[in-house]
Amino acid sequence: SQQGEEDPQALSIQEGENATMNCSYKTSINNLQWYRQNSGRGLVHLILIRSNEREKHSGRLRVTLDTSKKSSSLLITASRAADTASYFCATRGTSGSRLTFGEGTQLTVNP
Amino acid sequence: GAVVSQHPSRVICKSGTSVKIECRSLDFQATTMFWYRQFPKKSLMLMATSNEGSKATYEQGVEKDKFLINHASLTLSTLTVTSAHPEDSSFYICSARDYGRGSTDTQYFGPGTRLTVL
């Protein structure tokens, strides 16, 4: 089964609106990370939230983590056209060193 | 943040040839590097974990004789796609963990290499 499943798969909003993306996972984690990928490019690390944290902020980004529901959400406030990209959540397990990625959410912010 | 570079960024080769992709950590030492493969509009699939000075650990289903990984120094890992076929065409991304920067668990990713096998 897939670890790290994002919802929705695609999201299209207008500039200035907020964008919310969700991520669910199946196994215990040490931390959960969100990454951004512009088309044809590498990944850029956005934010990391540890398993004992519930919420974290970084600029216009707000991440929540609910370990009881094994889910996380990424909120981008006051979106800009430049936020258009794919967003991936990735989980770091409690035992291993591997980072497991979800399928991603394609966000399109229309100017 | 830390920088990971990849070279080349794009390569086109003929079927049956071998292609080497380099991954370098530019401002930190990476004892562990990771190689991922990404299909269009899909997620990253971990291919192997590369540890400096030792053999790489391959994920299930990844042919180690086809995807040769060498991590000869703390700043360089290479992935060689041997006897490439059109189905090997993909976007290959490397990543490195920087254990030296405080308590961060951040993995830094290279810009990726687009491989097209004709």
Interface residues (C-beta under 8 A of the other chain):
Chain A: G4 N30 N31 Q33 Y35 G40 R41 G42 L43 V44 H45 L48 F88 R92 S97 R98 L99 T100 F101 G102 E103 G104 Q106
Chain B: G1 V4 Q6 T32 F34 K41 K42 S43 L44 L46 T49 F91 I93 S95 R97 T104 D105 T106 Q107 Y108 F109 G110 P111 G112 R114
